[in-house]
């Protein structure tokens, strides 16, 4: 005859809880029947309304109750045999919200830098026809002041393969350096919204 022999009823449930991880938090609740009779066990875990969105379980909870801003999950095991182990694992993955918050911070930082910019400079290059049929480019620099600024100087560098013609638009450069191929404009003060 094979079977289990109980010399006297002894009840006992050993419960341990372990929390680990930083961005991926894992909470493990372990229930062990240390007695020699069949027991029923219950496990309760709480999550707030934010963390519940990113939490998954190894066993789906039997009862889910909402109490204000807290969600309470309950697992019930009616039959836990002697020496049997019941493990509930709740994994909360904060990687996605962390990346979302980081992206939002970077966007806000970029918008802040954009709104703080005092001067906006646009450069455009157009092909123009000459009388002799030579290849020529017209470079246009448009400078717009978003706020009042003082002592504005614009420096543009021309590539070595391009020859600089002494023909300029409305504002003539203050200085042309043929060695470094840089053209300087000293524009002075600009009012908010002024374009040159």
SULJONOR-V148521 format. One record per residue. N is the residue number from 0. SS is DSSP state (h for helix, s for strand, l for the rest). PHI is phi in degrees with one decimal (none if undefined). NEAR is the number of other C-alpha atoms within 8 Angstrom. Layout:
BEGIN
N:SS:PHI:NEAR ; N:SS:PHI:NEAR
END
This chain:
BEGIN
0:l:none:2 ; 1:l:-114.8:3 ; 2:l:176.6:4 ; 3:l:-107.7:4 ; 4:l:-115.6:4 ; 5:l:-105.8:6 ; 6:l:-88.5:4 ; 7:l:168.9:5 ; 8:l:-67.4:8 ; 9:l:-137.0:7 ; 10:l:-99.4:10 ; 11:l:174.3:7 ; 12:s:-123.2:9 ; 13:s:-94.4:8 ; 14:s:-123.3:8 ; 15:s:-129.3:7 ; 16:s:-133.4:8 ; 17:s:-133.6:8 ; 18:s:-118.9:8 ; 19:s:-147.0:7 ; 20:l:94.5:7 ; 21:l:-111.9:5 ; 22:l:-84.1:7 ; 23:s:-112.9:10 ; 24:s:-86.5:12 ; 25:s:-119.6:12 ; 26:s:-112.0:11 ; 27:s:-117.2:11 ; 28:s:-112.5:12 ; 29:s:-117.7:11 ; 30:s:-118.2:12 ; 31:s:-123.3:11 ; 32:s:-81.4:17 ; 33:l:-91.0:10 ; 34:l:-87.0:11 ; 35:l:-119.7:13 ; 36:l:-127.4:9 ; 37:l:-71.4:9 ; 38:s:-122.5:11 ; 39:s:-115.1:9 ; 40:s:-124.6:10 ; 41:s:-136.3:8 ; 42:s:-121.7:9 ; 43:s:-124.0:8 ; 44:s:-130.8:7 ; 45:s:-119.8:8 ; 46:s:-138.6:10 ; 47:s:-84.3:9 ; 48:l:-67.6:9 ; 49:l:-81.3:7 ; 50:h:-68.5:9 ; 51:h:-65.1:10 ; 52:h:-67.9:6 ; 53:h:-115.1:9 ; 54:s:-107.1:10 ; 55:s:-129.0:7 ; 56:s:-124.9:10 ; 57:l:-74.8:7 ; 58:l:-128.9:6 ; 59:l:-65.6:6 ; 60:l:-68.9:9 ; 61:l:-77.5:8 ; 62:s:-131.5:7 ; 63:s:-125.2:9 ; 64:s:-121.9:7 ; 65:s:-102.3:8 ; 66:s:-127.6:7 ; 67:l:69.3:5 ; 68:l:-94.3:7 ; 69:s:-115.5:10 ; 70:s:-111.0:14 ; 71:s:-110.9:12 ; 72:s:-105.8:12 ; 73:s:-129.9:12 ; 74:s:-115.3:11 ; 75:s:-126.8:9 ; 76:s:-117.1:8 ; 77:s:-70.7:7 ; 78:s:-128.9:8 ; 79:s:-114.2:13 ; 80:l:-68.0:10 ; 81:l:-55.6:11 ; 82:l:69.8:9 ; 83:l:-79.4:8 ; 84:s:-113.4:9 ; 85:s:-122.8:8 ; 86:s:-120.0:8 ; 87:s:-115.2:11 ; 88:s:-117.8:11 ; 89:s:-114.9:11 ; 90:s:-111.3:11 ; 91:s:-110.3:12 ; 92:s:-99.6:10 ; 93:l:-95.4:10 ; 94:h:-64.9:8 ; 95:h:-62.1:7 ; 96:h:-64.3:7 ; 97:h:-62.7:8 ; 98:h:-65.6:8 ; 99:h:-64.5:8 ; 100:h:-66.4:8 ; 101:h:-61.6:8 ; 102:h:-63.4:8 ; 103:h:-63.8:8 ; 104:h:-64.5:8 ; 105:h:-63.8:8 ; 106:h:-65.1:8 ; 107:h:-63.9:8 ; 108:h:-63.4:8 ; 109:h:-63.7:8 ; 110:h:-64.8:8 ; 111:h:-64.3:8 ; 112:h:-64.0:8 ; 113:h:-66.0:7 ; 114:h:-73.9:6 ; 115:h:-81.2:6 ; 116:l:-63.5:8 ; 117:l:-89.3:9 ; 118:s:-129.6:9 ; 119:s:-118.9:9 ; 120:s:-120.2:8 ; 121:s:-118.7:7 ; 122:s:-121.7:8 ; 123:s:-131.9:7 ; 124:s:-123.7:8 ; 125:s:-126.6:7 ; 126:s:-81.9:8 ; 127:s:-124.7:8 ; 128:l:-90.0:8 ; 129:l:-109.4:8 ; 130:l:-65.8:5 ; 131:l:-86.3:4 ; 132:l:77.6:6 ; 133:l:-77.0:7 ; 134:l:-77.4:8 ; 135:s:-139.7:8 ; 136:s:-123.8:8 ; 137:s:-109.7:8 ; 138:s:-102.8:8 ; 139:s:-116.2:7 ; 140:s:-110.1:8 ; 141:s:-115.3:9 ; 142:s:-110.8:10 ; 143:s:-122.7:11 ; 144:s:-92.5:15 ; 145:l:-84.5:11 ; 146:l:-135.7:9 ; 147:l:-65.8:10 ; 148:s:-132.3:11 ; 149:s:-121.5:7 ; 150:s:52.3:8 ; 151:s:-85.5:10 ; 152:s:-128.2:9 ; 153:s:-113.3:8 ; 154:s:-123.7:8 ; 155:s:-122.3:7 ; 156:s:-107.9:8 ; 157:l:-104.6:9 ; 158:l:-61.5:6 ; 159:l:-66.7:6 ; 160:l:-78.9:4 ; 161:l:-104.3:6 ; 162:l:-92.5:5 ; 163:l:-88.0:5 ; 164:l:-91.1:4 ; 165:l:-81.8:4 ; 166:l:-115.0:4 ; 167:l:-123.9:7 ; 168:l:-79.4:5 ; 169:l:-65.6:4 ; 170:l:-109.1:5 ; 171:l:-81.8:7 ; 172:l:-67.9:10 ; 173:l:-77.8:8 ; 174:s:-154.1:7 ; 175:s:-122.9:9 ; 176:s:-105.2:8 ; 177:l:-69.7:6 ; 178:l:-70.4:5 ; 179:l:-86.6:6 ; 180:l:59.1:11 ; 181:s:-111.9:12 ; 182:s:-117.5:13 ; 183:s:-112.1:12 ; 184:s:-123.8:11 ; 185:s:-99.2:10 ; 186:s:-95.1:9 ; 187:s:76.2:8 ; 188:s:-97.4:9 ; 189:s:-126.1:11 ; 190:l:-87.0:9 ; 191:l:-60.9:9 ; 192:l:87.8:8 ; 193:l:-74.7:9 ; 194:s:-121.5:7 ; 195:l:-133.0:5
END
